[in-house]
Amino acid sequence: MKWFKNLSEREKLRSDTLREFVLKKGVMVHSKKVDELLVELEDKKEKYLNFFLAVQTLKDREVEELSEIDYYSDNITLSPSSFRQLIKTETPIGFNNHFLNAEISGVGITCRALPSLIEELEKRNSFRFKHSRKKVSTLKDFKKELSLQKKRTLEHHAKKSHFSEWTRFFNKQLSEDIAFFEKKGLKREEISKLLLNKLEAHEHARLPRWF
């Protein structure tokens, strides 16, 4: 593991203290310098606990390196290789101001939006309707393709939960909303209408900009 390789000594101490504080639930260790940091941590327990949970989640998703931890802006920066590993998971990822971004436990996870990463993200997030050669990865293209699909095609995808599985890459709540009606065995017109309503309800508020 190459955790925290670019952090200053104080930041490393703060990170070590964080682990001690969370794992031991506030048990003081025998160091005046660390005790002072623990007092600071106690005042901001929720924030640091969020960072701890975010780091644990990244480790669970096999991200092996953090480039920078910024406690003041609630952000963790990953290297391109580490963020590429995150793309391989189901983590919802967006794009804003030349950065790819995600959120874990209230902490922002960012990386420079290299063309190769954007290509991988779009490939992961694309959707292809049955019997269609075209893959779509934008809301505009999805709506257009949706209107062209036959009854059996939409019922096929809904029955197999393909729509909710696809939208999990963008928004967990959206995916759960769609999964709810997929189980009801709806007809083509109902499926199409509900999909459009759900997507449009989430479009401006929480869906990644590029989607």
CORRA-V112601 format. One record per backbone hydrogen bond with DSSP energy under -0.5 kcal/mol. CO is the residue of the C=O (numbers start at 0). NH is the residue of the N-H. If there is no record, write none. Layout:
# CORRA-V112601
co;nh
CO;NH
CO;NH
This chain:
# CORRA-V112601
co;nh
1;4
3;6
7;11
8;12
9;13
10;14
11;15
12;16
13;17
14;18
15;19
16;20
17;21
18;22
19;23
20;25
23;26
28;30
30;34
31;35
32;36
33;37
34;38
35;39
36;40
37;41
38;42
39;43
40;43
41;44
43;47
44;48
45;49
46;50
47;51
48;52
49;53
50;54
51;55
52;56
53;57
54;58
55;59
56;60
57;62
58;61
61;63
63;1
65;5
67;76
68;70
69;74
73;107
74;69
75;109
76;66
76;67
78;82
79;83
80;84
81;85
82;86
83;87
85;88
85;90
93;100
95;98
97;112
98;95
99;110
100;93
101;108
103;106
106;103
107;75
108;101
109;77
110;99
111;113
113;116
113;117
114;118
115;119
116;120
117;121
118;122
119;123
120;124
121;125
122;125
126;135
128;131
133;128
135;126
137;141
138;142
139;143
140;144
141;145
142;146
143;147
144;147
144;148
145;148
149;153
150;154
151;155
152;156
153;157
154;158
155;159
156;161
157;160
160;164
161;165
162;166
163;167
165;168
166;169
166;170
168;92
170;174
171;175
172;176
173;177
174;178
175;179
176;180
177;181
178;182
180;183
180;185
181;184
186;190
187;191
188;192
189;193
190;194
191;195
192;196
193;197
194;198
195;199
196;200
197;201
198;202
199;203
201;205
201;206
207;210
210;138
